[in-house]
Amino acid sequence: MAGEQELARLNDQLEKTRVVYDSAKLEHSRAVERMNDLSATHPDGSIRHATAVFAQALRNYRIALDEYNRFLLDNMSPRLNQPK
């Protein structure tokens, strides 16, 4: 029962980080398009911000995916850092 709850929690965490990642990826693509339209020398800081947000979202998504896979493959709970 506790394993099922942990799996549900990890699945929820994975889904939430995926949504944030997808949104950040889209915003980064839009910022790149704006940069290309304005030229690379334009002092628009949105590309820097979008890149930082995208990188952080990607890190969080990777961590959630690693924790989810670790639980499934190794039967380990990342929350407890021990076998379930």
Order of alpha helices (4+ residues) and beta strands (2+ residues): alpha-alpha-beta-beta
